[in-house]
Amino acid sequence: MYEFLLNNSEKNIVREALSFIINDVSPDLIRSMDKEEIVFPKEFIKLAGEKNLLGLRFPREYGGRGVSWVCETAVIEEFGVLGFTLNCLYSMSSIVGEPLYVFGTKEQKEKYLKPMLKGELCGFEAITEPSTGSDVFGGTQTRAEKKGNYYVLNGQKRFVVGGLGADFFITYAVTNPEASNPKDRLSAFIVERDHGVKVAAVYGTLGTRGGGTARIVFKDTKVPEENLLGELNKGYRVFNRMMIPERMTSAAGAIGTAVASLEIAVRYSSKRRAFGQPIRRFQGVSFKIADMITKIDASRGLVYQAAKAADEFIDSNYPLVRRLVSEAKSFATEAAWEAVNNAIQILGGIGYTTVYPLERLLRDTRLGLIWTGTNEIMRVIIQHEIYKEILDPNYSKYRRNIEADALGADMAEEKYF
């Protein structure tokens, strides 16, 4: 689907990724993670780094491949067939790499970004807290106090993927508690595990297992002042930029998961017979397949449009990119949830067993509607940006006055509110 959007070099990178997915990721790894025999597959990240497949968007000088957002999105879609955990672990180099590349100092890029893209270091994000989820700016309680050449952090973060396996975290703490605008309360920090990060709890989860998801605690954690990421009290800039790849990778990965479900359903419905014919001949089945692929392709349209917008406008028109990425994340994750459910319905009882991987994909995709910002929050962002766009006085300068086409357009008195 997406190949016509890529040049020959980018197509080859996607093929490299496909070779890795097919030949280097063992089914035993996925099964062991789902049974929680493996709690964090560091070797998977290390091998992807050795194959030069991590952080593809970033310049070659830091270990990336200098490709477009569109190309990276195509690769992440392919990783989505592995399920949400491995796709998340793979995508973290893009998510964490973004603030390091955009806001990091040269020293921070050399120390953290470069080895992360080689697979030598694992960097993850630590954002959510027990008392705050979506209200990051107003609800964060973790504090950072400047003491000499260090910031001392006290607080905790929960639902941290990589909480058990990360070497460092991008996290946020209150440095300006008296700020009148909640956005100006926070600063972003690079916190190494060895700075004094403690694991307080490891979560058992419905799906998306094997990512080492944990609650971590900062107890008088001493972070060198040079590990402040971006400007003091301007953590919102880091956070907002970081949310673009976080939600883009979630959306792209969801497409891959939906495609995996579609493939299983198509093959099964072509072989399974009832009433003397393959069940694909029944419209109750074939129309579900039609709906699945239609919504998958619609997801692709939104996701790749958002990726192209990021290539062109992430610096010059961030609100547009933010809206499109929010649309892509909410639509693609909901389409994936629907696709997996439809696939299980087509397979019937056997789809509800562990004979097929659909039950795992169902457990995985449910999280897609929650993480990286719930889909309700995505809708808050979408409506906010479109109201702002259309109600801008400059907007109407370039649009036809549709209201003038009404038969009663001259009845101005009736338009008083």
C-alpha positions as CSV (number, residue, x, y, z in Angstrom):
1,M,0.0,0.0,0.0
2,Y,2.6,2.5,1.1
3,E,5.4,1.5,-1.3
4,F,4.4,4.2,-3.9
5,L,5.2,6.8,-1.2
6,L,8.8,5.6,-0.8
7,N,11.9,6.0,-2.9
8,N,14.0,3.0,-3.8
9,S,16.4,3.4,-0.9
10,E,13.5,3.6,1.6
11,K,11.9,0.5,0.0
12,N,15.1,-1.4,0.7
13,I,15.0,-0.3,4.3
14,V,11.5,-1.6,4.7
15,R,12.7,-4.9,3.1
16,E,15.5,-5.0,5.7
17,A,13.0,-4.6,8.4
18,L,10.8,-7.3,7.0
19,S,13.7,-9.7,6.8
20,F,14.4,-9.0,10.5
21,I,10.8,-9.5,11.5
22,I,10.5,-12.8,9.5
23,N,13.9,-14.3,10.2
24,D,15.3,-12.8,13.5
25,V,12.2,-12.7,15.8
26,S,11.5,-16.2,17.0
27,P,7.9,-17.3,17.8
28,D,9.4,-18.6,21.0
29,L,10.3,-15.1,22.1
30,I,6.7,-13.8,21.6
31,R,5.2,-16.9,23.4
32,S,7.7,-16.6,26.3
33,M,6.9,-12.9,26.7
34,D,3.2,-13.6,26.8
35,K,3.7,-16.3,29.4
36,E,5.9,-13.7,31.3
37,E,8.8,-16.1,31.3
38,I,10.7,-13.2,29.6
39,V,10.0,-9.9,31.4
40,F,12.1,-7.6,29.2
41,P,13.7,-8.8,25.9
42,K,16.8,-6.6,25.8
43,E,18.4,-8.8,23.2
44,F,15.6,-7.9,20.7
45,I,16.5,-4.2,21.0
46,K,20.2,-5.0,20.8
47,L,19.8,-7.0,17.7
48,A,17.7,-4.4,16.0
49,G,20.4,-1.9,16.8
50,E,23.1,-4.1,15.3
51,K,21.0,-4.3,12.2
52,N,20.9,-0.5,12.0
53,L,17.1,-0.5,12.2
54,L,16.6,1.8,15.3
55,G,15.7,5.5,15.1
56,L,15.6,5.5,11.3
57,R,14.6,9.1,11.0
58,F,17.7,10.5,12.8
59,P,20.9,11.5,10.9
60,R,23.6,9.0,10.2
61,E,26.0,10.9,12.5
62,Y,24.0,9.6,15.4
63,G,23.4,6.1,14.0
64,G,20.1,6.6,12.2
65,R,19.5,6.4,8.4
66,G,18.2,9.9,7.7
67,V,14.9,8.7,6.3
68,S,11.5,10.4,6.3
69,W,8.7,10.1,8.8
70,V,6.8,8.3,6.1
71,C,9.5,5.6,5.7
72,E,9.8,5.1,9.4
73,T,6.0,4.8,9.6
74,A,6.1,2.1,7.0
75,V,8.7,0.1,8.9
76,I,6.7,0.5,12.2
77,E,3.6,-0.8,10.5
78,E,5.5,-3.9,9.6
79,F,6.6,-4.3,13.2
80,G,3.0,-4.1,14.3
81,V,2.4,-7.7,13.2
82,L,4.6,-8.8,16.2
83,G,2.1,-7.3,18.6
84,F,2.0,-4.2,20.7
85,T,4.9,-5.1,23.1
86,L,7.7,-5.6,20.6
87,N,6.4,-2.8,18.4
88,C,6.5,-0.5,21.4
89,L,10.0,-1.6,22.4
90,Y,11.2,-1.1,18.8
91,S,9.5,2.3,18.5
92,M,11.0,3.7,21.7
93,S,14.2,4.7,19.9
94,S,12.0,7.0,17.8
95,I,9.9,8.3,20.8
96,V,12.8,8.9,23.2
97,G,15.1,9.9,20.4
98,E,12.9,12.8,19.3
99,P,13.4,15.0,22.4
100,L,17.1,14.0,22.6
101,Y,17.6,15.0,19.0
102,V,15.5,18.2,19.0
103,F,16.3,19.5,22.5
104,G,19.4,17.7,23.6
105,T,22.9,19.2,23.8
106,K,25.7,17.8,21.7
107,E,27.0,16.0,24.8
108,Q,23.5,14.5,25.5
109,K,23.2,13.2,22.0
110,E,26.6,11.6,22.1
111,K,26.0,10.1,25.5
112,Y,22.5,8.8,25.1
113,L,21.1,9.1,21.5
114,K,24.1,7.5,19.7
115,P,24.4,4.4,21.9
116,M,20.6,4.0,22.0
117,L,20.4,3.8,18.2
118,K,23.1,1.2,18.3
119,G,21.1,-0.9,20.7
120,E,23.7,-0.5,23.4
121,L,21.5,1.6,25.7
122,C,17.7,1.3,26.3
123,G,16.0,4.6,26.8
124,F,12.3,4.8,27.8
125,E,9.8,7.4,29.0
126,A,8.4,7.8,32.5
127,I,5.4,10.1,32.6
128,T,2.3,8.8,34.2
129,E,1.9,9.1,38.0
130,P,-0.6,7.5,40.4
131,S,-2.4,10.8,40.8
132,T,-2.3,11.9,37.3
133,G,-2.9,10.4,33.8
134,S,-3.9,12.8,31.1
135,D,-3.4,15.9,33.2
136,V,0.4,15.8,32.9
137,F,1.1,19.5,33.3
138,G,-1.3,20.2,36.2
139,G,-1.2,16.9,38.0
140,T,2.5,15.8,38.1
141,Q,3.7,15.6,41.7
142,T,7.3,14.5,41.2
143,R,9.6,17.4,42.4
144,A,13.1,18.4,41.3
145,E,15.1,20.7,43.5
146,K,18.3,22.3,42.5
147,K,21.1,21.5,45.0
148,G,24.5,22.6,43.8
149,N,25.4,20.8,40.6
150,Y,22.5,18.4,40.9
151,Y,18.7,18.2,40.7
152,V,17.3,16.0,43.5
153,L,14.1,14.2,42.3
154,N,11.5,12.8,44.6
155,G,8.3,11.2,43.3
156,Q,7.1,8.2,41.4
157,K,6.0,7.1,37.9
158,R,3.7,4.2,37.0
159,F,2.9,2.1,34.0
160,V,6.5,2.6,32.8
161,V,7.2,0.3,29.9
162,G,10.9,-0.6,30.4
163,G,10.7,0.1,34.1
164,L,12.5,-3.2,34.6
165,G,15.0,-3.0,31.7
166,A,15.7,0.6,30.7
167,D,19.1,2.1,31.2
168,F,17.7,5.7,31.3
169,F,14.4,7.5,31.3
170,I,13.1,10.7,29.9
171,T,10.9,12.0,32.7
172,Y,9.2,15.2,34.0
173,A,9.3,16.9,37.4
174,V,7.9,20.1,38.9
175,T,10.6,22.8,39.1
176,N,8.3,25.8,39.2
177,P,5.4,25.0,41.5
178,E,4.1,28.5,41.8
179,A,3.6,28.9,38.0
180,S,0.3,30.5,37.1
181,N,0.2,28.5,33.9
182,P,0.4,24.7,34.5
183,K,2.5,24.3,31.4
184,D,5.3,26.2,33.0
185,R,5.5,23.9,36.1
186,L,7.6,21.2,34.6
187,S,11.1,20.5,33.3
188,A,12.3,17.4,31.5
189,F,15.2,15.3,32.7
190,I,17.4,12.4,31.5
191,V,17.5,10.1,34.5
192,E,19.8,7.1,34.5
193,R,18.8,4.0,36.4
194,D,22.1,4.2,38.3
195,H,21.2,7.7,39.6
196,G,19.0,5.9,42.1
197,V,15.9,4.7,40.4
198,K,14.0,2.0,42.4
199,V,11.4,-0.4,41.1
200,A,8.5,-0.4,43.5
201,A,6.0,-2.7,41.7
202,V,5.9,-4.8,38.6
203,Y,2.5,-5.0,36.9
204,G,0.7,-8.0,35.6
205,T,-1.2,-6.9,32.6
206,L,-4.1,-8.2,30.5
207,G,-1.9,-8.0,27.3
208,T,1.2,-6.3,26.0
209,R,3.2,-8.5,28.3
210,G,7.0,-8.7,28.4
211,G,7.7,-5.0,28.4
212,G,8.9,-4.8,32.0
213,T,6.1,-2.5,32.9
214,A,6.6,-1.2,36.4
215,R,6.1,1.6,38.9
216,I,9.4,3.3,39.6
217,V,10.4,5.6,42.5
218,F,12.7,8.6,42.7
219,K,13.9,8.9,46.3
220,D,16.4,11.7,46.7
221,T,17.6,10.7,43.2
222,K,20.6,12.9,42.3
223,V,20.5,13.9,38.6
224,P,23.4,16.0,37.3
225,E,22.4,19.5,36.1
226,E,23.7,18.7,32.6
227,N,20.9,16.1,32.4
228,L,18.2,18.8,32.2
229,L,16.7,18.3,28.8
230,G,15.7,21.5,27.1
231,E,15.0,24.7,29.0
232,L,14.2,24.9,32.7
233,N,10.4,25.1,33.3
234,K,9.8,24.4,29.6
235,G,9.2,20.7,29.9
236,Y,5.9,21.1,28.0
237,R,7.9,21.8,24.8
238,V,9.7,18.5,25.2
239,F,6.5,16.7,26.1
240,N,4.5,18.0,23.2
241,R,7.2,17.2,20.7
242,M,7.6,13.7,22.2
243,M,3.9,13.0,21.7
244,I,4.2,13.2,17.9
245,P,6.3,10.0,17.5
246,E,4.6,8.4,20.5
247,R,1.2,8.6,18.9
248,M,2.4,8.0,15.4
249,T,4.1,4.8,16.3
250,S,1.0,3.6,18.2
251,A,-1.1,4.3,15.1
252,A,1.3,2.7,12.6
253,G,1.8,-0.4,14.8
254,A,-2.0,-0.8,15.2
255,I,-2.3,-1.1,11.4
256,G,0.2,-3.9,11.4
257,T,-1.8,-5.7,14.1
258,A,-5.0,-5.2,12.2
259,V,-3.4,-6.6,9.1
260,A,-2.2,-9.7,11.0
261,S,-5.8,-10.3,12.1
262,L,-7.1,-9.8,8.6
263,E,-4.7,-12.3,7.2
264,I,-5.7,-15.0,9.7
265,A,-9.4,-14.4,9.0
266,V,-9.0,-14.5,5.2
267,R,-7.0,-17.7,5.3
268,Y,-9.4,-19.4,7.7
269,S,-12.6,-18.3,5.9
270,S,-11.2,-19.6,2.7
271,K,-10.5,-23.1,4.1
272,R,-13.3,-23.6,6.7
273,R,-16.4,-25.1,5.1
274,A,-20.0,-25.0,6.2
275,F,-23.2,-26.0,4.4
276,G,-21.2,-27.3,1.5
277,Q,-19.0,-24.3,0.8
278,P,-16.2,-22.1,2.2
279,I,-17.6,-19.7,4.8
280,R,-16.1,-16.8,2.8
281,R,-19.1,-17.3,0.4
282,F,-21.5,-16.1,3.1
283,Q,-22.0,-12.4,3.2
284,G,-22.0,-12.4,7.0
285,V,-18.3,-13.4,6.8
286,S,-17.1,-11.7,3.6
287,F,-18.7,-8.4,4.5
288,K,-16.7,-8.4,7.8
289,I,-13.5,-8.9,5.7
290,A,-14.6,-6.0,3.5
291,D,-15.2,-3.8,6.5
292,M,-11.8,-4.8,8.0
293,I,-9.7,-3.9,5.0
294,T,-11.7,-0.7,4.3
295,K,-10.9,0.6,7.8
296,I,-7.3,-0.6,7.6
297,D,-6.9,1.4,4.4
298,A,-8.7,4.4,5.9
299,S,-6.3,4.1,8.8
300,R,-3.4,4.1,6.4
301,G,-4.7,7.2,4.7
302,L,-4.8,9.1,8.0
303,V,-1.5,7.7,9.3
304,Y,0.6,8.3,6.2
305,Q,-1.0,11.8,5.8
306,A,0.1,12.6,9.3
307,A,3.6,11.2,8.6
308,K,3.8,13.3,5.5
309,A,2.6,16.4,7.4
310,A,5.3,15.7,10.0
311,D,7.9,15.6,7.3
312,E,6.7,18.9,5.9
313,F,5.3,20.9,8.8
314,I,6.4,19.7,12.2
315,D,8.4,22.8,12.8
316,S,6.3,25.3,10.9
317,N,2.7,24.2,11.6
318,Y,2.8,22.0,14.7
319,P,-1.0,22.4,15.4
320,L,-1.8,20.8,12.1
321,V,0.6,17.9,12.7
322,R,-0.8,17.5,16.2
323,R,-4.3,17.2,15.0
324,L,-3.6,14.8,12.2
325,V,-1.5,12.6,14.5
326,S,-4.3,12.6,17.1
327,E,-6.8,11.6,14.4
328,A,-4.5,8.8,13.1
329,K,-3.9,7.4,16.6
330,S,-7.6,7.3,17.7
331,F,-8.9,6.0,14.3
332,A,-6.2,3.4,13.7
333,T,-6.3,1.9,17.2
334,E,-10.1,1.7,17.1
335,A,-9.9,0.1,13.7
336,A,-7.4,-2.4,14.9
337,W,-9.6,-3.3,17.9
338,E,-12.6,-3.8,15.6
339,A,-10.5,-5.9,13.2
340,V,-9.3,-8.3,15.8
341,N,-12.8,-8.7,17.2
342,N,-14.1,-9.4,13.6
343,A,-11.4,-11.9,13.0
344,I,-12.3,-13.8,16.2
345,Q,-16.0,-13.7,15.2
346,I,-15.1,-15.2,11.8
347,L,-13.1,-18.0,13.4
348,G,-15.7,-18.7,16.0
349,G,-14.8,-20.8,19.0
350,I,-11.3,-21.6,17.8
351,G,-10.5,-17.9,17.6
352,Y,-11.2,-17.7,21.3
353,T,-8.5,-20.3,22.1
354,T,-4.7,-20.1,22.1
355,V,-4.5,-22.2,19.0
356,Y,-4.5,-18.9,17.1
357,P,-2.8,-15.7,18.3
358,L,-6.0,-13.6,18.0
359,E,-6.7,-13.8,21.7
360,R,-3.3,-12.3,22.4
361,L,-3.8,-9.6,19.8
362,L,-7.2,-8.8,21.3
363,R,-5.5,-8.3,24.7
364,D,-2.9,-6.2,23.1
365,T,-5.1,-3.9,21.1
366,R,-7.3,-3.0,24.0
367,L,-4.4,-1.0,25.4
368,G,-4.2,1.0,22.1
369,L,-7.3,2.9,23.0
370,I,-5.8,3.9,26.4
371,W,-2.0,4.5,26.1
372,T,-0.1,7.4,24.6
373,G,-3.1,9.6,25.5
374,T,-6.6,8.0,25.6
375,N,-8.7,8.3,22.5
376,E,-11.0,10.6,24.4
377,I,-8.0,13.0,24.9
378,M,-7.2,12.6,21.2
379,R,-10.8,13.9,20.5
380,V,-10.2,16.8,22.8
381,I,-7.1,17.8,20.8
382,I,-8.8,17.2,17.5
383,Q,-11.9,19.4,18.3
384,H,-9.7,22.1,19.9
385,E,-7.5,22.4,16.8
386,I,-10.3,22.4,14.2
387,Y,-12.3,25.0,16.1
388,K,-9.2,27.1,16.4
389,E,-8.5,26.7,12.7
390,I,-11.9,27.4,11.3
391,L,-12.7,30.3,13.7
392,D,-9.5,32.1,12.9
393,P,-10.4,35.3,11.0
394,N,-7.8,34.5,8.3
395,Y,-9.5,31.1,7.5
396,S,-12.5,32.6,5.7
397,K,-10.2,34.6,3.4
398,Y,-9.5,31.5,1.5
399,R,-12.8,29.7,1.7
400,R,-16.1,30.1,-0.2
401,N,-18.9,31.7,1.8
402,I,-21.2,28.6,1.7
403,E,-23.9,30.3,3.8
404,A,-24.5,32.7,0.9
405,D,-25.7,29.8,-1.2
406,A,-28.8,29.3,1.0
407,L,-32.3,30.3,-0.3
408,G,-32.8,32.4,2.8
409,A,-29.3,33.8,2.8
410,D,-30.7,37.4,2.9
411,M,-32.6,36.8,6.1
412,A,-29.9,38.3,8.3
413,E,-32.2,38.9,11.3
414,E,-32.7,35.1,11.6
415,K,-29.0,34.6,12.3
416,Y,-28.9,36.5,15.5
417,F,-27.9,34.2,18.4
